[in-house]
Amino acid sequence: MRWNRLQLFFTYVVLTIWSVIVLFPIWTLLINSFKPQKQIFKDPFGLPETFTLDGYREAWNTGRFDLYFINTIIVTVIALGLILFIGSMAAYALAKWKSPVANFLYIFFIAGLMIPIRLGTLDLVRLIKALNLQDTYWSLVPVYVAMGMPIATFVLTAFIKELPGEMFEAAKIDGASEWQVYTRIVLPLMRPAMATVAIFNMIKIWNDFWFPLVFIRAEESRTVALGVSLLFGQYRTDWTRALAVLSLAAVPMLILYVLLAREFIKGLTAGAVKG
Amino acid sequence: MSQTILTKSGSAGFLNPKKRLTLTWVLFLLPALFIYLTFMAGPLFDSLRLSLYTGQGYTPTEFVGFQNYINLFTNPLWREKFINAFTNTCIFFSIHMLVQNTLGLLFANLLSTDFKGRNFFRTVIFAPATLSVLVVGFLWTLILNPQWGAVNKILIAMDLKQLALPWLGRESLALPVISLTSVWQWVGMPTVMFLAGLMGISDELLEAARIDGASEWDIFWRIKFPLLKPVIGVVAILTFVDNFNAFDIIYAMAGAKGEPGYSTDLLATLFYRTGIAGEHPVGIPDMGMGAAIATMTFAILMTGVLSWLYLSRKQETE
């Protein structure tokens, strides 16, 4: 029994130390974004003595963060909607179509889990130019939808395969078409798996920096990640503003994470269920 | 819209039922296949083709065969850059493999027992993974700032002034420090995966070993570790793919040039500078060469992934 106590003690010590290492930077980020610069340098760890919103005001007004948020939300929502719709349709076919073609396409789709789409960037730049989408946030949508296909087909196909087959048979005997089976039976049942796919892609899309960096220059089309990188460069020496910018980018995801930690963890590790 | 198409195909009387069903499945797959081919698979393969061309700007038109590759490996200027970026990427990956996955295994092992606050710790460990890499990178540049950053302030306060180093300014330090920042962010991933693997090991088995007097250390190495091998394989390959493709963290903490003195330049930053941004003093992107670097990265990734698939298959059949 003594051994068990020692073990428990060790567990708490290790995990507490790591938790401090994780939480401390996030804490100082948030707390210092409300302090004037001088106070950050004098007392970086305490609560603010004089509370200021200057950094946020600056980031919001001069930095056009309001715009960046709206752009990012539009891109994320549209891309997620399309990923779920197109991906679930494909997954239904991949799960139910007994054919070597379906098997091949399944492997073709999930191969994308192992191959980063970034390596095709150069050709994507040309494609986006040809479609006349450069410098708009619409350029991001099709790329993100394509990027979401491997995980969507991987998770959703596995989920549909697990569903009891009698359900589909019964509906078909009643004369339902495949489309009706898909919309009335499969879609409602798939909700938990759809949530996993949605969260996985939401985090990837919201935090993506690469494609906005490559496709977008114009201010009115910038996303949060791109805005953060440009503003941080500008404010590098003004820590109140720099920290406010970082907080603005980090807080929405952190709040969602605190509310939905279990789903987030499940979502982000979804690509690794079987490899 | 799709509905009308599908009902139409459904009522296409001239097709026999089997063909009709095939057509239905094709229509279900078509949108996903179209977008995946056009915006992912297509560009990926076309980038391979692009590496055989040269020319400035966005339309390299002059076919040069393998000249870009020959340059990449024989022109001392390019070779040095490429070897440097490749070596740095290997170091970056190895630090993740060793530190991140060892810590993940340790945390998972601790979290797999039942105690108060377990969920709290799991939530905290995973939290940074939901943040943008860019934000994490910028945040840590401030924390590691030699003059005003928290790390050096704490070290000085602890009377360890000689340890208060310019973490991101010294060539020998920058890459390991940036790698560890990235470990800080991503350690939750292997933790959760290993935890899922450990939860799958039957309690009776562990209990039996304990009754036989095995120490926790023995239990870990003799029972848990061998049973975790498949999970370790998955974690290893994901670490490999993610880190051979890392860009954001370097861009945030060391700039696109991998400062100081290219000591943190990775394959992805080299690819970005060569093919997309254009490098000083020319300032014009060399897409053909960029594509050659991307193709080399692709080849490295494929070699890794395929040998992993081969090895894990072999282990399965054994």
Interface residues (C-beta under 8 A of the other chain):
Chain A: W3 Q7 L8 F10 T11 Y12 V14 L15 W18 S19 I21 V22 L23 F24 P25 I26 T28 L29 I40 F41 P44 F45 L82 I86 G87 M89 A90 Y92 A93 L94 K96 W97 S99 A102 L105 F108 F109 G112 M114 I115 P116 I117 R118 L119 G120 T121 L122 D123 L124 V125 R126 L127 K129 P142 V143 V145 A146 M147 M149 A152 T153 S177 E178 W179 Y182 I203 W206 N207 F209 W210 L213 V214 V224 A225 V228 S229 F232 W239 A242 L243 L246 A249 A250 M253 L254 L256 Y257 V258 A261 F264 I265 L268 T269 G271 A272 K274 G275
Chain B: S2 Q3 L6 T7 G10 L21 T22 T24 W25 V26 F28 L29 P31 A32 L33 I35 Y36 T38 F39 M40 A41 G42 P43 L44 F45 D46 S47 L50 Y58 T59 L103 L106 F107 L110 L111 T113 F115 G117 F121 R122 T123 V124 I125 F126 A127 P128 A129 T130 L131 S132 V133 L134 V135 F138 L139 W140 L142 I143 W148 A150 K153 W184 G188 M189 V192 M193 A196 E216 G233 V234 V235 I237 L238 V241 N245 F247 D248 Y251 A252 A268 G275 I276 M287 G290 A291 A294 T295 T297 F298 L301 M302 V305 S312
